[in-house]
Amino acid sequence: MAAALVISAPASGVGKTTLTLALARAWRHRGLNVQCLKSGPDYIDPAFHAAATGRASVNVDSWAMDSATISHLISRGADADVVLAEGSMGLFDGVAARGVSGTGATADIAEMLGWPVVLVIDPSGQAQTAAAIATGLRDYRAGVRLAGVVLNRIASPRHEDLVRRAMSEAGIAVFGALPRHAEISLPKRHLGLVQAEEQAEIGKLIDEAARFVSEHVDLDAVLQSAASWSPQPVVNGLNVTPPGQRIALARDAAFSFVYPHMLEAWRAAGAEISTFSPLADEAPDASADVCWLPGGYPELHAGKIAANTRFRSGLRAFAETRPVHGECGGYMVLGAALTDADGIRHEMTGLLGLETSFAKRRMHLGYRLAALAAPMPGHKVGARLRGHEFHYSTILAQPDTPLAVVHDATGAVIAETGSRRRHATGTFFHLIAEDR
């Protein structure tokens, strides 16, 4: 049996990730095995979870996944002492239209699993009102149970006392209060946190967060508030078909956004994955039967990608006879050109005609449901794929045959259809699951 909790908040930017990492590392220092999960489509946080726990983390998503898939993914916590599911945005924030098993809200996961919620509350600029917010979150949905709160960015002892008194009057447990401590905040970038592998000092940063939280939060009380959980037998596991038997996967600082559960599912289905680095001017494995370019930050490395002739020529040779697929940043690299934030145009691989620009930032964000008009690696015509799109590029040209009819979470048709040309395909969304 594991102690299971959901870490959530009223909004983004309150400190969910920092608290999750700190709790995980603090309990790990006590000799406990901690398994983390990420509710929602964020592809960066699971790497931080792994750095904190030494165990791979995965996303669970109620909009894109059915309950059997979610149950299969959380079963990795069967041998853990503590399981922490970190939420995204605010506790009840999701899309307007229900997906496979919910709206993508953290509350869906908490209710589905029966795990109590620890709220991170930032009462900056307020005092007793923080208790009103916590009370509203506690009472908003009957199936979601609040374990208590951790106060973050407390200004002074008087401030803490006012908030604690109000929480007590509302019947809400306060597990601890964190004074303002900017040194433990994690660096940010326009798609969220800077990736864990980009931070050489990530271990020290998490250790400092664990020390800080241990001094100010009652770790025993938090554990005692958790649900006792053990996985239930799962009839069906992941519904994922690998794109090929031998997969050449681009993997470096420019190509890093791929959901961990997808790679695990490919391997579980018997596929072999060989990685290569376009930034190191490496070509895909010539013995592979498919090449996959994930998303990432190609705009930060566009000049180097354009100059790496061995990668570009090797990928073009590969695509002469075998399928190549790109997601988001990988799709952009498969295109004709990418213009960076400084307005400099860089020639890409030219396997597709797509041209994109970061000179004028335009955010594209949200869930995507794609009905394939043509096959792509691992998926047939007519397949309904669920994914998530998040980037700041503008489409200058998308001349090739559309790959799919793509809708957002409200059902509206969007222009980011993806493309196909000969053996090359690409999408702006990152694949999460296929409808059963």
C-alpha positions in Angstrom: 0.0 0.0 0.0 1.2 3.5 -0.9 0.3 6.8 0.5 -1.2 8.8 -2.4 -1.8 12.5 -2.8 -2.6 15.1 -5.4 -0.6 18.4 -5.3 -2.7 21.2 -6.8 -3.4 25.0 -6.4 -5.9 27.7 -7.3 -3.8 28.7 -10.4 -0.6 28.3 -12.3 2.7 29.8 -10.9 1.8 29.2 -7.3 4.5 26.6 -6.5 3.1 23.2 -7.3 6.2 21.9 -9.0 8.6 23.2 -6.4 6.5 21.7 -3.5 6.1 18.4 -5.4 9.9 18.1 -6.0 10.7 19.1 -2.4 8.3 16.7 -0.8 9.5 13.9 -3.1 13.2 14.5 -2.3 12.5 15.0 1.4 10.7 11.7 1.7 13.4 10.0 -0.4 16.0 11.3 2.1 13.9 9.5 4.8 14.3 6.2 2.9 10.9 6.2 1.2 10.4 5.2 -2.4 8.4 8.0 -4.1 6.6 7.8 -7.4 5.5 11.0 -9.2 2.9 11.6 -11.9 1.9 14.6 -13.8 -1.8 15.4 -14.4 -2.3 17.0 -17.7 -0.2 17.4 -20.9 2.9 19.2 -19.6 5.9 17.4 -21.0 8.6 19.1 -19.0 7.6 18.4 -15.4 8.1 14.5 -15.6 11.8 15.0 -16.1 12.0 17.1 -12.9 10.1 14.4 -11.1 12.6 11.8 -12.2 15.5 13.9 -11.1 13.9 14.2 -7.6 12.9 10.6 -7.1 15.2 8.5 -9.3 12.1 7.0 -10.9 10.5 7.7 -14.3 7.4 9.8 -14.2 4.5 9.9 -16.7 1.5 12.1 -17.6 -2.0 11.1 -16.8 -4.7 13.0 -18.7 -8.4 12.7 -18.4 -9.2 14.5 -21.7 -7.0 12.3 -23.8 -6.9 9.0 -21.9 -9.5 6.5 -20.7 -9.6 5.2 -17.2 -7.9 1.9 -18.2 -4.9 3.8 -19.6 -4.7 6.0 -16.5 -5.0 2.9 -14.2 -2.2 1.2 -16.2 0.1 4.3 -15.9 -0.4 4.8 -12.2 0.3 1.2 -11.5 4.0 2.0 -11.7 3.5 3.2 -8.2 2.6 -0.3 -6.9 6.0 -0.7 -5.3 6.3 2.9 -4.0 5.8 4.1 -0.4 4.4 7.5 -1.6 2.7 8.4 -4.9 2.4 12.1 -5.7 0.3 13.4 -8.7 1.2 17.0 -9.5 -1.6 18.9 -11.1 -1.6 21.5 -13.8 -3.1 25.1 -13.7 -5.8 25.4 -11.1 -7.5 22.4 -9.5 -10.6 22.6 -11.6 -9.2 24.1 -14.7 -9.8 22.1 -17.9 -11.5 22.5 -21.3 -15.1 23.3 -21.8 -16.0 20.0 -23.6 -15.5 16.6 -21.9 -12.9 14.3 -23.5 -12.4 10.6 -23.0 -12.8 10.5 -19.2 -12.9 14.2 -18.2 -12.0 17.8 -19.1 -8.3 17.4 -18.4 -8.7 19.0 -15.0 -6.6 17.8 -12.0 -9.8 17.4 -10.1 -10.8 14.6 -12.6 -7.7 12.6 -11.6 -8.2 13.3 -7.8 -11.9 12.1 -8.0 -11.2 9.1 -10.3 -8.4 7.8 -8.0 -10.0 8.9 -4.7 -6.8 10.7 -3.7 -7.0 13.7 -1.4 -5.6 17.1 -2.6 -2.9 19.2 -0.9 -3.4 22.8 -2.1 -0.5 25.2 -2.5 -1.9 28.6 -1.6 -0.1 31.9 -2.3 -1.7 34.5 0.0 0.5 37.4 -1.4 -1.5 40.6 -1.1 -4.2 39.0 1.0 -4.8 37.3 4.3 -8.2 35.9 5.4 -9.3 35.9 1.8 -6.9 33.0 1.2 -9.2 30.9 3.5 -12.2 31.9 1.4 -10.5 30.7 -1.7 -9.4 27.4 -0.1 -13.0 26.9 1.2 -14.4 27.4 -2.2 -12.1 24.9 -3.8 -12.9 22.4 -1.0 -16.6 22.7 -1.5 -16.8 23.1 -5.3 -17.0 19.5 -6.3 -18.3 16.8 -3.9 -16.1 14.0 -5.2 -12.9 15.9 -4.6 -11.5 15.8 -1.0 -9.2 18.4 0.4 -6.5 17.1 2.7 -5.1 20.6 3.6 -3.0 23.4 2.4 0.6 24.6 2.3 1.0 28.3 2.3 3.7 29.7 0.0 5.5 33.1 -0.1 4.4 34.2 3.4 5.5 37.8 4.0 5.9 37.8 7.8 4.9 36.0 11.0 1.9 38.3 11.4 0.8 37.5 7.9 1.1 33.8 8.6 -0.9 34.1 11.8 -3.8 35.9 10.1 -4.0 33.3 7.3 -3.7 30.3 9.8 -6.4 31.7 12.0 -8.8 32.1 9.0 -8.0 28.5 7.8 -8.6 27.1 11.2 -12.0 28.8 11.4 -12.9 27.3 8.1 -11.8 23.8 9.2 -8.9 23.6 6.8 -5.6 22.0 8.0 -2.4 24.0 7.4 0.5 21.7 6.9 3.1 24.5 6.8 4.0 28.0 5.7 6.9 28.8 3.4 8.5 32.2 3.7 9.6 34.0 0.5 12.7 32.2 -0.7 13.5 33.1 -4.3 16.6 31.0 -4.4 14.6 27.8 -4.9 12.5 29.0 -7.8 13.0 27.1 -11.0 14.1 28.9 -14.2 11.3 29.5 -16.7 11.0 29.7 -20.5 8.1 30.5 -22.8 6.9 26.9 -22.8 7.2 26.5 -19.1 10.2 25.5 -17.0 13.6 25.2 -18.4 14.2 21.4 -18.9 15.7 19.4 -16.1 18.5 18.1 -18.4 19.5 21.7 -19.2 20.3 22.5 -15.5 23.6 21.1 -14.2 22.7 22.1 -10.7 19.2 20.5 -10.6 20.1 18.0 -7.9 21.4 20.8 -5.6 18.4 22.9 -6.3 16.0 20.1 -5.4 18.0 19.3 -2.3 17.8 23.0 -1.2 14.0 23.0 -1.8 13.7 19.7 0.2 15.7 21.2 3.1 13.6 24.4 3.0 10.3 22.6 2.9 11.3 20.2 5.6 12.0 23.1 7.9 8.6 24.7 7.4 6.1 21.9 6.5 5.0 19.0 8.8 5.9 16.1 6.5 4.4 13.5 8.9 1.0 15.3 8.9 1.0 15.5 5.1 1.7 11.7 4.9 -1.0 11.0 7.4 -3.5 12.9 5.3 -2.8 10.7 2.3 -5.0 7.9 1.0 -3.9 4.3 1.3 -3.7 3.1 -2.3 -2.8 0.0 -4.2 -3.4 -0.6 -7.9 -6.4 -2.4 -9.1 -6.1 -5.1 -11.9 -6.2 -3.5 -15.3 -8.0 -5.3 -18.1 -6.5 -3.2 -20.9 -3.2 -1.4 -20.9 -1.9 1.2 -23.3 -3.6 1.4 -26.7 -0.4 2.4 -28.5 1.0 1.0 -31.8 4.7 1.8 -32.3 5.5 3.6 -35.5 7.9 0.8 -36.5 10.0 -2.1 -35.3 13.3 -0.2 -35.2 12.8 3.5 -34.4 15.5 6.2 -34.9 14.6 8.9 -32.4 16.1 12.4 -32.4 17.1 13.2 -28.9 19.0 16.2 -27.6 18.4 19.8 -26.4 16.5 20.7 -29.5 14.4 17.5 -29.7 13.2 16.5 -26.2 9.5 16.8 -26.0 8.1 13.3 -26.2 5.7 11.8 -23.6 7.5 9.2 -21.5 4.5 6.8 -21.7 4.7 6.8 -25.5 8.3 5.6 -25.5 7.5 3.0 -22.8 4.5 1.8 -24.9 6.7 1.4 -28.0 9.2 -0.6 -26.1 6.5 -2.7 -24.4 5.2 -3.6 -27.9 8.6 -4.9 -28.9 10.0 -1.9 -30.7 13.7 -1.0 -30.5 14.6 2.7 -30.1 18.0 4.1 -31.2 18.6 7.8 -30.5 20.7 10.2 -32.5 21.5 13.9 -32.0 20.9 16.4 -34.9 22.8 19.0 -32.9 25.8 16.8 -32.9 25.4 16.4 -36.6 24.3 12.8 -36.4 22.2 11.0 -39.0 19.4 8.6 -38.1 20.4 4.9 -37.7 20.5 3.5 -41.2 19.2 0.1 -40.0 16.0 1.7 -38.6 12.7 1.4 -40.4 11.2 4.7 -39.2 12.6 8.1 -38.0 10.8 10.2 -35.4 11.6 13.9 -34.6 10.0 15.1 -31.4 9.3 18.6 -30.5 11.6 20.8 -28.4 13.3 24.1 -29.0 14.7 24.0 -32.6 14.3 27.8 -32.8 17.1 28.2 -30.2 19.4 26.0 -32.3 18.2 26.8 -35.9 21.5 28.0 -37.1 23.3 24.9 -36.0 20.6 22.6 -37.4 20.9 24.4 -40.7 24.7 24.1 -40.7 24.7 20.4 -39.8 25.0 18.9 -43.3 25.5 15.3 -42.1 22.3 15.3 -40.2 20.4 17.0 -43.1 21.7 14.8 -45.9 21.4 11.7 -43.7 17.7 12.4 -42.9 16.9 13.1 -46.6 18.5 9.9 -47.6 16.6 8.0 -44.9 13.3 9.6 -46.1 13.9 8.4 -49.7 12.8 4.9 -48.7 11.3 5.1 -45.2 8.8 7.1 -43.2 9.9 10.2 -41.2 7.5 11.9 -38.8 8.0 15.2 -36.9 6.0 16.6 -34.0 5.8 20.4 -33.5 9.5 21.4 -33.4 10.4 18.3 -35.3 7.7 19.1 -37.9 9.3 22.6 -38.3 12.7 21.0 -38.9 11.1 18.8 -41.6 9.9 21.9 -43.3 11.6 24.2 -45.8 12.7 27.0 -43.4 12.4 28.4 -39.9 12.8 32.1 -39.1 14.1 32.7 -35.6 13.1 35.4 -33.0 15.7 37.8 -34.5 14.2 37.5 -38.0 16.9 35.4 -39.4 15.7 32.7 -41.9 17.4 29.3 -41.6 17.0 26.6 -44.2 15.7 23.3 -42.7 15.6 19.8 -44.2 13.0 20.5 -46.9 11.2 17.2 -46.6 8.0 19.2 -46.3 7.2 22.7 -47.6 6.3 24.1 -44.1 7.7 27.5 -43.3 7.4 28.9 -39.8 8.5 32.0 -38.0 9.2 33.1 -34.4 9.8 36.7 -35.4 6.2 37.5 -34.6 5.2 35.4 -31.6 1.7 33.9 -31.7 0.7 31.3 -29.1 -0.9 28.1 -30.1 -2.1 26.2 -27.1 -4.6 23.4 -26.4 -5.8 19.9 -26.8 -6.1 18.5 -30.4 -8.3 15.7 -31.8 -7.1 14.7 -35.3 -8.8 12.4 -37.8 -6.1 11.1 -40.1 -6.8 11.7 -43.8 -3.7 9.8 -44.6 -1.6 7.2 -42.7 1.3 8.2 -40.5 3.8 5.9 -38.7 1.9 3.6 -36.4 -1.6 4.9 -37.3 -4.0 4.2 -40.2 -6.3 6.4 -42.2 -9.3 7.4 -40.1 -7.5 7.0 -36.8 -8.6 9.5 -34.1 -5.5 10.8 -32.4 -5.5 12.9 -29.2 -2.7 15.3 -28.5 -1.6 18.7 -27.2 -0.2 21.7 -29.1 1.9 24.4 -27.5 4.2 26.7 -29.5 4.8 30.3 -30.4 5.5 30.0 -34.1 3.6 31.5 -37.0 2.8 29.5 -40.1 4.2 31.3 -43.2 3.4 28.5 -45.6 1.9 25.0 -45.2 1.6 24.0 -48.9 1.6 20.2 -48.7 -1.3 17.8 -48.6 -3.0 18.0 -45.1 -2.4 15.0 -42.9 -5.6 15.3 -40.9 -8.7 17.2 -40.1 -7.8 18.7 -36.7 -10.2 20.0 -34.1 -9.6 21.8 -30.8 -11.2 20.7 -27.6 -14.4 22.7 -28.4 -14.8 20.9 -31.7 -13.7 23.8 -33.9 -11.7 23.0 -36.9 -8.2 24.5 -36.8 -5.7 25.4 -39.5 -2.8 23.4 -38.1 -3.7 20.3 -40.1 -0.2 18.8 -40.3 1.3 17.8 -43.6 2.4 14.9 -45.7 4.7 14.5 -48.7 6.0 11.2 -49.9 7.4 9.4 -46.8 7.4 12.5 -44.6 4.6 13.5 -42.2 4.3 16.1 -39.5 1.9 17.5 -36.9 1.9 20.5 -34.6 0.5 18.5 -31.8 2.3 16.0 -29.6 0.6 12.6 -29.6 -0.8 11.4 -26.3 -3.2 8.6 -27.2 -5.4 7.1 -29.9 -9.1 6.6 -29.3 -9.9 2.9 -28.8 
